[in-house]
Amino acid sequence: MAAIHIGISGWRYTPWRGDFYPEGLTQKRELQFASRAVNSIEINGSFYALQTPKRYAEWYADTPEGFVFSVKAPRYITHILRLREVHKPMANFFASGVLELKEKLGPILWQFPPSFKFDAALFETFLAELPTDTHQAAALARQHESRLNGKASMKAYAKKPLRHAVEIRHKSFAVPEFVQMLDKHGVALVVADTAGKWPYIEDVTANFMYLRLHGDKQLYASGYSVEALKRWGDRIERWANGKQPADAHLVDPQHKPRARKQRDVFCFFDNDIKVRAPFDARQLLQRFELDKHLATEPGKLPEPGVLP
């Protein structure tokens, strides 16, 4: 069966304390709580700065068996260097501890700024350099800059395929050439719900789907209604069964995804400003009866020391 991962983008938000997180819960235990309320979390601290192997190892230890992380790649690569001369920065990223997530490592998310336009040659070079498994990632990590000497993680632990997803925010990417390029490399095109601010594209280009729900009416703020969550649940069900929604918003209707009986789906809510993300995620988990495998309800937490 296809695996469906539904969760939140980040977990450390002050407004969540005393609402999603119970009163008195220490910040140190927030990941322990969140990872038992949803079955996947998108790490976004890695977008702003390189993390450390120790921190990734702690995140691994704080989460239950079967949990999966997505890791957001550094904005230094996507927003500052804008994919130019990024070999060493990519090596630094994979050496920073990503592989310490071991079997809990899910897709790597590469998000590009609204001002970044599609450059076919540049993007092809970038996609060709992405490691496709943990052994390749470890080999790339070993090419890190000397400033990481003594504080780099370069062990693959076990050979595991690596998945990559690309989120674009400029209309120039809405062309068949881009869809075909992603399909060639098996990289997912992020389905991003952004209240109409940026392109909304549902072309299938990989053996998994990656959704980021930023709010359908107000970016990063509005929650999803029962009807909206049902719509997303219906779409996730279609994708998980290897199909496409009948009304899929496609850039390249002629492009036929590789036939599959199922596709894994990763769906992250990023409408965090008004504390809707974790609760919307919980409702969608319930749709697929995935909440039954989780250990806690929002607002409730077992006594310290007894988290399963």
C-alpha positions as CSV (number, residue, x, y, z in Angstrom):
1,M,0.0,0.0,0.0
2,A,1.1,3.6,-0.6
3,A,2.3,5.4,2.5
4,I,0.4,8.6,3.3
5,H,2.4,11.1,5.4
6,I,0.5,14.1,6.7
7,G,2.0,16.7,9.0
8,I,3.2,20.2,9.6
9,S,6.0,22.5,8.4
10,G,8.1,23.1,11.5
11,W,7.0,22.7,15.0
12,R,8.5,25.5,17.1
13,Y,6.0,28.3,17.1
14,T,5.2,30.6,20.1
15,P,1.5,30.9,19.3
16,W,1.1,27.2,19.5
17,R,2.1,27.1,23.1
18,G,-0.9,26.7,25.4
19,D,-3.1,25.9,22.3
20,F,-1.8,22.9,20.4
21,Y,1.0,22.4,22.9
22,P,-0.3,21.9,26.5
23,E,0.4,24.5,29.1
24,G,3.7,23.8,30.9
25,L,5.2,21.7,28.1
26,T,8.8,22.6,27.8
27,Q,10.2,23.7,24.4
28,K,12.6,20.7,24.5
29,R,9.6,18.3,24.5
30,E,7.7,20.0,21.7
31,L,9.0,17.7,18.9
32,Q,8.3,14.7,21.1
33,F,4.7,15.9,21.4
34,A,4.2,17.0,17.8
35,S,5.7,13.8,16.3
36,R,3.0,11.8,18.2
37,A,0.2,14.0,17.0
38,V,1.1,13.8,13.2
39,N,3.1,11.2,11.3
40,S,5.5,13.5,9.5
41,I,7.2,16.9,9.9
42,E,9.0,19.2,7.5
43,I,12.2,20.5,9.1
44,N,12.5,24.2,8.1
45,G,15.3,25.3,10.3
46,S,17.7,23.8,7.8
47,F,16.4,26.3,5.3
48,Y,17.8,29.3,7.3
49,A,21.1,27.8,8.5
50,L,23.1,24.6,8.5
51,Q,22.1,22.4,11.4
52,T,24.5,20.0,13.1
53,P,24.8,16.2,13.2
54,K,24.1,16.3,16.9
55,R,20.8,18.2,16.4
56,Y,19.7,15.8,13.6
57,A,20.6,12.8,15.9
58,E,18.5,14.4,18.7
59,W,15.5,14.8,16.3
60,Y,15.9,11.2,15.3
61,A,15.9,10.1,19.0
62,D,12.9,12.3,19.9
63,T,10.5,10.8,17.4
64,P,8.8,7.4,17.3
65,E,9.5,4.4,15.1
66,G,8.0,4.8,11.7
67,F,8.1,8.6,11.8
68,V,9.3,10.4,8.7
69,F,11.0,13.9,8.3
70,S,11.2,16.0,5.2
71,V,14.2,18.4,5.2
72,K,14.1,21.8,3.6
73,A,17.3,22.5,1.7
74,P,19.2,25.8,2.5
75,R,18.1,29.0,1.0
76,Y,21.8,29.9,0.6
77,I,21.7,27.5,-2.4
78,T,18.2,28.4,-3.8
79,H,17.8,32.1,-2.9
80,I,21.3,33.5,-2.6
81,L,23.5,31.6,-5.0
82,R,20.4,30.8,-7.1
83,L,21.9,27.5,-8.2
84,R,25.2,28.9,-9.4
85,E,28.5,27.3,-8.1
86,V,26.6,25.2,-5.5
87,H,28.6,22.0,-5.5
88,K,30.4,22.8,-2.2
89,P,27.3,24.3,-0.5
90,M,25.4,21.1,-1.4
91,A,28.2,19.0,0.0
92,N,28.1,21.1,3.2
93,F,24.3,20.6,3.5
94,F,24.5,16.8,3.2
95,A,27.5,16.9,5.6
96,S,25.6,18.9,8.2
97,G,23.8,15.9,9.6
98,V,20.9,15.1,7.3
99,L,22.0,11.4,7.1
100,E,21.7,11.2,10.9
101,L,17.9,10.9,10.4
102,K,18.7,7.4,9.0
103,E,15.5,5.5,8.0
104,K,13.4,8.5,9.1
105,L,14.8,10.7,6.3
106,G,12.1,11.5,3.7
107,P,12.2,13.9,0.8
108,I,14.5,16.9,0.5
109,L,12.5,20.0,-0.4
110,W,14.1,22.6,-2.7
111,Q,12.0,25.8,-2.6
112,F,12.8,28.7,-5.0
113,P,11.9,32.4,-4.6
114,P,9.2,34.2,-6.6
115,S,11.9,36.1,-8.4
116,F,13.7,32.9,-9.7
117,K,12.8,32.3,-13.3
118,F,13.1,29.0,-15.2
119,D,16.6,28.6,-16.8
120,A,16.6,25.2,-18.5
121,A,20.3,24.7,-18.6
122,L,20.9,25.8,-15.1
123,F,18.1,23.7,-13.7
124,E,19.2,20.6,-15.7
125,T,22.7,20.9,-14.2
126,F,21.2,21.2,-10.7
127,L,18.9,18.2,-11.1
128,A,21.7,16.0,-12.5
129,E,23.9,16.7,-9.4
130,L,21.2,15.7,-6.8
131,P,22.2,12.5,-5.0
132,T,19.7,9.8,-5.7
133,D,20.5,7.6,-2.7
134,T,22.2,7.9,0.7
135,H,25.5,6.4,-0.5
136,Q,25.7,9.2,-3.2
137,A,24.7,11.7,-0.5
138,A,27.5,10.5,1.8
139,A,30.0,10.7,-1.0
140,L,28.9,14.3,-1.8
141,A,29.1,15.1,2.0
142,R,32.8,14.0,2.0
143,Q,33.5,16.9,-0.3
144,H,32.4,19.5,2.2
145,E,34.4,22.6,3.0
146,S,37.2,22.5,5.5
147,R,35.3,24.6,8.0
148,L,33.1,21.6,8.7
149,N,36.0,19.4,9.6
150,G,35.4,17.6,12.8
151,K,31.7,18.5,12.8
152,A,30.4,16.7,9.7
153,S,28.4,13.6,9.2
154,M,29.4,11.5,6.2
155,K,28.0,8.0,7.0
156,A,25.1,6.6,5.0
157,Y,24.2,3.9,7.6
158,A,22.2,2.0,4.9
159,K,21.7,2.5,1.2
160,K,18.3,4.1,0.8
161,P,16.8,6.0,-2.2
162,L,16.7,9.8,-1.8
163,R,13.7,11.7,-2.9
164,H,13.7,15.3,-4.0
165,A,10.8,17.8,-4.4
166,V,10.9,21.2,-6.1
167,E,8.6,24.1,-5.1
168,I,8.6,27.0,-7.7
169,R,7.0,30.4,-7.4
170,H,7.5,32.0,-10.8
171,K,5.1,31.5,-13.7
172,S,8.0,30.8,-16.1
173,F,8.2,27.3,-14.7
174,A,4.7,26.5,-16.0
175,V,5.9,25.0,-19.2
176,P,6.0,21.4,-20.5
177,E,9.8,21.4,-20.7
178,F,10.1,21.8,-16.9
179,V,7.6,19.1,-16.2
180,Q,9.5,16.7,-18.6
181,M,12.8,17.6,-17.0
182,L,11.5,16.8,-13.5
183,D,10.1,13.5,-14.8
184,K,13.4,12.6,-16.4
185,H,15.1,12.9,-13.0
186,G,12.2,11.5,-10.9
187,V,11.9,14.7,-8.9
188,A,8.5,15.7,-7.6
189,L,6.9,19.0,-8.5
190,V,5.4,20.4,-5.3
191,V,1.6,21.0,-5.4
192,A,1.5,24.3,-3.5
193,D,-1.8,25.9,-2.3
194,T,-0.9,29.5,-1.8
195,A,-4.2,31.4,-1.8
196,G,-3.7,32.1,-5.6
197,K,-0.4,34.0,-5.0
198,W,1.9,31.6,-6.9
199,P,1.4,29.0,-9.6
200,Y,-0.7,26.0,-8.7
201,I,0.4,22.9,-10.7
202,E,-0.5,19.3,-10.2
203,D,1.6,17.5,-12.9
204,V,2.9,14.1,-11.6
205,T,6.6,13.8,-12.2
206,A,7.9,11.3,-9.6
207,N,7.0,8.1,-7.7
208,F,5.6,10.2,-4.9
209,M,3.6,13.4,-4.4
210,Y,4.6,16.4,-2.3
211,L,1.9,18.9,-1.1
212,R,2.4,22.1,0.8
213,L,-0.8,23.7,2.0
214,H,-0.1,27.3,2.9
215,G,-3.7,28.4,3.2
216,D,-6.4,28.6,0.6
217,K,-7.8,32.0,1.4
218,Q,-5.1,33.8,3.3
219,L,-1.5,32.9,2.9
220,Y,0.0,31.2,6.0
221,A,-3.0,32.0,8.1
222,S,-6.4,30.7,6.9
223,G,-7.5,27.3,8.1
224,Y,-9.1,24.7,5.8
225,S,-12.9,24.1,6.0
226,V,-14.4,20.6,6.2
227,E,-15.2,20.9,2.5
228,A,-11.7,21.9,1.6
229,L,-10.1,19.1,3.7
230,K,-12.5,16.6,1.9
231,R,-11.3,18.0,-1.4
232,W,-7.7,17.5,-0.4
233,G,-8.4,14.1,1.0
234,D,-10.1,13.0,-2.3
235,R,-7.0,14.2,-4.3
236,I,-4.6,12.5,-2.0
237,E,-6.6,9.2,-2.3
238,R,-6.4,9.5,-6.1
239,W,-2.6,10.1,-6.1
240,A,-2.0,7.4,-3.5
241,N,-3.8,4.9,-5.8
242,G,-1.5,5.8,-8.7
243,K,-4.1,8.0,-10.5
244,Q,-4.8,11.7,-11.0
245,P,-7.8,13.9,-10.1
246,A,-10.2,14.2,-13.0
247,D,-9.8,18.0,-12.8
248,A,-6.1,18.1,-12.2
249,H,-4.5,21.4,-13.0
250,L,-1.8,20.4,-15.5
251,V,0.8,22.4,-17.3
252,D,1.4,19.5,-19.8
253,P,-1.8,17.5,-20.4
254,Q,0.0,15.4,-23.0
255,H,2.5,14.2,-20.4
256,K,1.7,10.7,-19.1
257,P,3.2,9.9,-15.7
258,R,4.8,6.5,-15.5
259,A,2.2,3.9,-14.6
260,R,2.1,3.0,-10.9
261,K,-0.4,1.2,-8.8
262,Q,0.3,3.6,-6.0
263,R,2.3,6.6,-5.0
264,D,3.4,7.7,-1.6
265,V,2.0,11.1,-0.6
266,F,3.6,13.7,1.7
267,C,1.3,16.6,2.7
268,F,2.4,19.4,5.0
269,F,0.3,22.2,6.4
270,D,2.1,25.5,6.6
271,N,-0.8,27.7,7.7
272,D,0.7,28.2,11.1
273,I,0.1,31.9,12.0
274,K,-3.3,31.3,13.5
275,V,-2.5,27.8,14.9
276,R,-4.5,26.0,12.3
277,A,-1.8,23.8,10.8
278,P,-1.6,21.0,13.4
279,F,-5.4,20.7,13.8
280,D,-6.0,20.7,10.0
281,A,-3.3,17.9,9.7
282,R,-5.1,15.9,12.4
283,Q,-8.4,16.1,10.6
284,L,-6.8,14.9,7.4
285,L,-5.1,12.1,9.2
286,Q,-8.4,11.0,10.6
287,R,-9.8,10.8,7.1
288,F,-7.3,8.0,6.4
289,E,-7.6,6.5,9.9
290,L,-3.9,7.3,10.4
291,D,-4.6,9.0,13.7
292,K,-5.2,5.6,15.3
293,H,-1.5,4.8,15.1
294,L,-0.6,8.0,16.9
295,A,0.0,8.2,20.6
296,T,-1.5,11.4,21.7
297,E,-4.2,14.0,21.0
298,P,-3.5,17.7,20.7
299,G,-3.8,19.3,24.1
300,K,-3.0,16.1,25.9
301,L,0.3,14.5,26.8
302,P,1.3,11.5,28.8
303,E,3.3,12.1,32.0
304,P,7.0,12.9,31.5
305,G,9.1,9.8,30.9
306,V,6.2,7.7,29.5
307,L,6.1,8.9,25.9
308,P,5.9,5.8,23.8
